[in-house]
Amino acid sequence: MIRLEIVQGQERGRVFDCVEERVTIGRAPGQAVQLPDYHLSAEHGLIFREGDRYVYRDLRSTNGSMLIRGQKRVLLDGSDRWEASIEDGDRLLLGDVTSPVILLCKVQELALAAEEGHRIIATRSLEDLPEVARELEKGPDVSALYTAIKLLGGRLELKEILESVARGAFDLVPRASGFFAAADVAPSRAVKRSASRMIRSMSAPRISRMS
């Protein structure tokens, strides 16, 4: 999937989530991304999938197109080429060079979608990660699992790992009557005592281990 966000132009603020393999852009009715800006051609450009990438092609428009990637600018007006591949974060500048329509491109990785039986139904930007984390912490369905995973973050010592696993297990299964940890080597007495003290402080059943 590719998301096109209009960041400059008459339709500024509009977002187009495009799952089709061919996305037409221009002023003419029937275009997948129809834009009213007078300096665009009726059929200005085309975005299409080619293997595992997206490509933009200028359809010999009157005022041309440009792709910006970081500090790199690629003219797509026929002077050198008509098309260029699109990467996540690229900007397409269409029409009048003094005041172009600008489309911000957000490209969803296609590898997963290409696998049989998988279909992308939603995406979120990496910029949304803090907000997503807050949503997970508040959500009743997944908050316990998310908390359990966070408990294991950065744990290196066996004692800390066992304590975190035990705490997470009882958070996930509040009605559990016991916790069993299988290990190739029997844990030390110090680990057993520490884990038992931790469980008692939680008013939860004592940990049992089988080696």
Residue pairs with C-beta under 8 A, 6 or more apart in sequence:
1 17
1 18
1 19
1 108
1 113
1 120
1 123
2 18
2 23
2 47
2 54
2 86
2 105
2 106
2 107
2 108
3 15
3 16
3 17
3 18
3 105
3 106
3 107
3 108
3 123
4 15
4 16
4 18
4 23
4 33
4 47
4 92
4 103
4 104
4 105
4 106
5 14
5 15
5 16
5 103
5 104
5 106
6 12
6 13
6 14
6 15
6 35
6 101
6 102
6 103
7 91
7 102
7 103
7 104
8 99
8 100
8 101
8 102
9 35
9 37
9 100
9 101
9 102
10 35
10 36
10 37
10 101
11 35
11 36
11 37
11 101
16 23
16 32
16 33
18 32
18 33
18 47
19 120
20 32
21 48
21 49
22 32
22 46
22 47
22 48
22 49
23 32
23 33
23 46
23 47
23 48
24 30
24 31
24 32
24 33
24 43
24 45
24 46
25 31
25 32
25 33
25 35
25 40
25 44
25 45
25 46
25 47
25 94
25 103
26 33
26 34
26 35
26 40
26 41
26 42
26 43
26 44
26 45
26 59
26 61
27 34
27 35
27 36
27 37
27 38
27 40
27 41
27 42
27 44
28 34
28 42
28 43
31 43
33 103
35 44
35 94
35 101
37 94
37 95
37 101
39 62
39 63
39 95
39 96
39 99
40 61
40 63
40 94
40 95
40 101
41 59
41 61
41 62
41 63
43 59
43 61
44 58
44 59
44 61
44 65
44 94
44 95
45 56
45 57
45 58
45 59
45 61
45 65
45 92
45 94
46 56
46 57
46 59
47 54
47 55
47 56
47 57
47 86
48 54
48 55
48 57
49 55
49 110
50 85
52 110
52 111
52 114
53 85
53 86
53 110
54 85
54 86
54 105
54 107
55 83
55 84
55 85
55 86
56 65
56 67
56 76
56 83
56 84
56 85
56 86
56 92
57 76
57 82
57 83
58 64
58 65
58 76
58 77
58 78
58 82
58 83
60 78
60 82
61 94
61 95
63 94
63 95
63 96
63 97
64 75
64 76
64 77
64 78
64 95
64 97
65 76
65 77
65 92
65 93
65 94
65 95
66 73
66 74
66 75
66 76
66 77
66 92
66 93
66 97
66 100
67 73
67 74
67 76
67 84
67 86
67 90
67 91
67 92
67 93
68 74
68 90
68 91
68 92
68 93
69 87
69 89
69 90
69 91
74 81
74 84
75 81
76 82
76 83
76 84
86 92
86 105
86 107
87 105
87 107
88 105
88 106
88 107
89 104
89 105
89 106
90 105
91 102
91 103
91 104
91 105
92 102
92 103
92 105
93 100
93 101
93 102
94 100
94 101
94 102
94 103
95 101
106 123
106 125
108 120
108 123
112 118
112 120
113 119
113 120
124 132
136 142
136 143
136 146
137 143
137 146
137 147
144 171
144 172
145 172
147 168
147 171
148 167
148 168
148 169
148 171
148 172
149 168
151 164
151 165
151 167
151 168
152 161
152 164
152 165
152 168
155 161
155 164
158 187
158 191
159 190
159 191
159 194
159 195
162 181
162 187
162 191
162 195
162 207
163 194
163 195
163 198
165 181
166 179
166 181
166 195
166 198
166 199
166 207
167 198
167 202
169 176
169 179
170 176
170 179
170 199
170 202
170 204
176 204
176 205
177 205
178 205
178 206
178 207
178 208
179 199
179 205
179 207
179 208
180 207
180 208
180 209
180 210
181 187
181 207
181 209
181 210
182 209
182 210
182 211
183 209
183 211
184 211
185 211
186 209
186 211
187 195
187 209
187 211
192 207
192 209
195 207
196 206
196 207
199 205
199 206
199 207
200 206
